[in-house]
Every structure is written in structure tokens, then in C-alpha cells.
Amino acid sequence: MSTGPNEVLQDEEKVKKIERWAHFPKDNLPSIESLFTDIHNTNLNRIRLDSIKEYAALTKRQDEVAFMHKLISAITAASTDKGELDLGANEELQAMLKRASELGIKIPQTKNNKLNVNQRDQLVGSIRMTVDDENTMIELHMHKLQNLNYELHESYQWMRTHLKTLDEIKRKFTSRIDINR
């Protein structure tokens, strides 16, 4: 089996790294405790950033659901006794429907900006289905946040266990040293 030029270069780089490490002053090597602390801090920072991202997505979806509930209430309030809805008469409702359209809800288009009972019911049904989808995504975000909280707890337990073990090893080692020599 022959080695290619890339493999030789990689081996040379490995040797250089080992040689540099061998000449590295031993006083400047990090302690095991500091390595564990660095690992722990890196993990905590990742968990913090992931939590911030998940929380932002969660609150955005919760705000959208709250908006859609208000939209359903506004549609119900603006509907006539027969269940018809005049979109042209209510500017606030028009603005809300425009935002709903931006969120992906299909708004029925009519010539006279009036929805009959069936069209209104379809619109409300579409909004409710979107709310259900958003609630499912909210549950997923909550689950991710719970997992991150669990990871945080596990990281602290890992750190505590390893530092305790290192402390016990140091105590055993130092207890065997004879001071009177």
C-alpha cells in the first residue's frame, strides 16, 4: 500500500505538532481541572445560545397564536347576525387580515369585499388550523427547552463528579507523600 503526497504532508504536520508539544514548557500546560472547566464552560455557552434561540422562536409563535385568537374574535364581532362578513367596512380588520395573509393564512378574495357564511367559516377554519399547527410547534419548542434544561443539569453533574474524583485522587496521592524525608 503506497502513501500519497497528501498523507505524507499530513504525517509531517503531525510530527511537527508533536515536536512543538514536546518542547512546550511543562509549567504552562493547563491543569486537568482547567480543561474540565473549559469543557464545562463551552457546553454551558452552547446551551445558553440554544436556549435563547429556542425561547425567541417560542415567544414569536406564542405571539402569532395570540394574534390569531384576536383575529377570530374580531371576525366574530364584525359578522352580521346571518354570519356574513363585510371586510370593507372595518379598517382594523383589514389590517389584521393583511398580517394574517403574511403569516400564511389564505384570505378569500371577493369582488365586493363581503364574505358569505361559508367563506367566513372557511376563513375561521383556516385560522384555527394554523393555530393548531402553531401550537404543535410551540410544544416542540417547549420540549427542546426542557431537553436543554436537562443538558444543563447533566453538565453540572458531570463537572461536579469529575472534579470530586480528581480531588479524591489528589488526596490519596498527597497522603502517601512522606514529609519527613
HELIX and SHEET records of a PDB file:
HELIX    1   1 PRO A    5  ALA A   22  1                                  18    
HELIX    2   2 LYS A   26  ASN A   28  5                                   3    
HELIX    3   3 ILE A   32  ALA A   78  1                                  47    
HELIX    4   4 GLU A   91  GLU A  102  1                                  12    
HELIX    5   5 VAL A  117  SER A  175  1                                  59    
SHEET    1   A 2 LEU A  85  ASP A  86  0                                        
SHEET    2   A 2 LYS A 114  LEU A 115 -1                                        
END                                                                             
